[in-house]
Amino acid sequence: MVSTFDEKSRRRFVGLLAMQLGQGGVERAHQITGLSRTTIGVGRAEIRRADRSRNIRRSGGGRLKVEKNNLKSWKF
């Protein structure tokens, strides 16, 4: 199931799992999922901070919309 999540959701889910497992939870979550201990620690920190941003990466990247792209070639 964890393999179907995006990177942020995976990190947070496994971080939550580690928190629920208690002492030694990071090591046990690492053994179960194969994620690095550092990544699990970052996920735990994000859960504690309650960072609920929706974007996985910064917005603004990627291709231009077709309408914008076509307007560049027009001469007014």
C-alpha positions, 0 to 999 in steps of 0.5 A, spaced: 500 500 500 505 504 501 508 504 494 502 507 491 503 513 495 506 520 492 513 521 496 510 526 501 504 521 503 509 516 504 514 519 508 508 522 513 504 515 513 511 511 515 512 517 520 506 516 523 507 509 523 513 510 527 510 514 532 505 509 533 510 504 534 513 508 540 520 507 542 524 503 536 519 505 532 523 508 526 528 502 526 522 498 526 518 502 520 525 502 516 525 494 517 518 494 514 518 499 509 525 499 507 525 507 507 531 510 510 531 512 517 532 520 515 526 520 511 522 517 516 524 522 521 523 527 516 516 524 516 515 524 523 517 532 524 512 534 518 506 530 522 508 534 529 509 540 525 502 539 522 504 542 515 498 541 511 501 544 504 497 541 498 503 541 493 508 536 493 513 541 489 513 548 488 508 550 483 510 554 477 514 549 473 512 544 467 509 546 461 505 553 459 498 552 457 496 551 450 493 558 450 499 562 453 504 558 448 500 560 442 499 567 444 507 568 444 507 566 436 502 571 434 504 578 432 499 583 434 
